[in-house]
Amino acid sequence: MDILSNKRGLHPDAFVFSDTIPFNTLGHNLLKPMAKRAEVTPIRFHDLRHTFASHCVLKDKHQVEIRDLLGHAKLSSTDIYMHLSK
């Protein structure tokens, strides 16, 4: 959270983690081959948003707080990310 806290308010086209590696390149050209070499299921970088929201729920964060952290305008958008199973 400390690393990401200074990223609030970035321009919508700004990169969060790197301004030298295009977003699609990061997942397709870097993460997928690394997952294959490690013999783990490849994930999309976007999957981490779902994981983050689920962990927030498990930590008893309020839905409005999670919505704000994810940057959603509507709670219905946040609901999509908070999918947990028993």
N, C-alpha and C positions, 0 to 999 in steps of 0.2 A: 504494500500500500504506500510505503514511503516513496518508492521509485515512481509509482504512477501518480502520486498526489500532485506533482508539478506539471502533469500532462493535461489537467483539466483546462478547458478553454482553448485547446488547440484548434486551429482552423480545421474544418471538416476534411480537407485534402491532406493534412499533415500526417506524417508517419509517427506512430507511438514508439516503436522500437528502433527504427532505422530510417534514415532518409537516403540511404545508398542502395538498399535492396528493395525493389518493388514488392508490394504485398503478395501478389500472386506468385512471384518468383520464390518468395520465402517458403510457402507451403509446397508448391509443386516441385521446385528444383532442389530444395534443401531438406525440408522435413520428411517428405515421403521417402526419398532414398535412404535417409538416416534410419527411419523406422524399419524399412526393409532389411537393411544391414543388421539392425539390432533384433530382427525377427519378432517385432511387435506389430500390432495392428496400427496402420497409419491413421492419424487423425488430421482433421482440417484445423487450421489455426482458430477458426470460428467456433469449433467445438469447445474451446477453453472458456468461452462466454457462458455456455450452458453449464459447464462444470463449476465455474465461479458462482453462478446463481444458485445452483444446487447446494454448494457448500455454505453459502450465506443462509439458506433456509435451515440447514442442519445446525447452524450457529445461532438460530433463533432471531435472525435479522428480520425486521418488519418489511412487508412487501413494498411499501413506499420507499424505504431506504434502498432496497435492492433496485427498484425502478430508477432511482436517482443515480446510483452507482453505475448502472448499465447505460444511462443516458436516454431512457425511453420517455416518451411524452405520455403514453397511456399504460395503465396497469395491465390491460389486456395483452400488450406486447410482452410485458415482463412475465405474465403467466406462461407463455410459450417456453421460456427459459427455465422455469422452476418445476421441471418434471422430475418427480422422485417416485420411486416404487418402495413398497414396504419390504 
